[in-house]
């Protein structure tokens, strides 16, 4: 990435090498990083370099938790439920 960039990862943890990212933050190549996902499941080891990197914001996998996303999720659930009650199945998952 170009110098001064800010990295945001809310996708999947393993798409970034967190140790390399920590090194780029430490040496000032990157301006900052924000992540909601990690390359391993919490609890994270306390000696993980990424946890002590400067200009880093870490959240515990809650980036989805906004008022808008909760409203949209509720609308999807109720739409599916009312469809099922009316005899129409949406989003059916068939085994094998």
N, C-alpha and C positions, 0 to 999 in steps of 0.2 A: 504494500500500500504506500501511497505517497506520504512524505513526511507531514506531520501535523494532522493526519486523519483521525477520526474518532470511529471506533469499531463498536457496533451494536449487534449482539447475538441473542435473538429470542427464538431461534429455530431449533437447532439440535446442538448439544454440547460438542460432540466430536468433530464438527466441521472446522473448529479452531484448535490449534495446538496451544493450550493455555500456558505452557512454559515459554514457548516462543513469544506469545503475546505479552507475557509478563516482562520478558527481556526487552521487547520493543518499547514498552512503557517505561521501564527503568532507564533505558538509555536516551529517552526523549524523542525517539523516532515517531511514536504515536502520541497524539495529544490526550487521548483518553479511551476508555472502554466501558461499556455497560453490558452486562450479561445476566440473563435470567435462567440460563442452562449451563451445565458443566460437562466436561468429558468423562465424568464419573458420577455416580449417584451419591448424594449426601448421606451421612455426614462426611464432609470433606476433611482430609488430613490438615491439621493446623500448620504444617510446614510447607504447604502448597504455595509456590512462589506467587501465583496469581492472586492469592488472598491479601498479599502485602504490597502489590504493585500500586504505584501512585496513579492518581486520576482515574480510579476504577470504582464503578458502582455495581454492586452485586445484589440481586434480589433472589429470593427462594422459589423460583419457578412459578411466579404469580403474575407474569406480564399479561395474561389473558383476563385478569380480574379487574375489569372496568365496568362502569355502569352500563355502557352500551353493549358490551359482550354478554353480560348477564341477562339483559333484556332480550337480546337476539336468541340466546340459548333457551330462555323460557318460551319464547314464541315458537321455536322449533319443537320443543318438547310438547307443548300444548297442541300444536297443529298435528303432530304425530298421534297423540293420544285421542283427540277428537276424530281423526280419520279412522283410527282403529275401532273406536266406539261406533262409528257409522259403517263399519264393515269394509273399509278400504285400508289396506296395509301400505304404508310408505316406508321407504328405506329398509326393505326386507333383506335379511342376510340369510342366504341358503347354505346349508352345510354341504361340504364336499362337493 
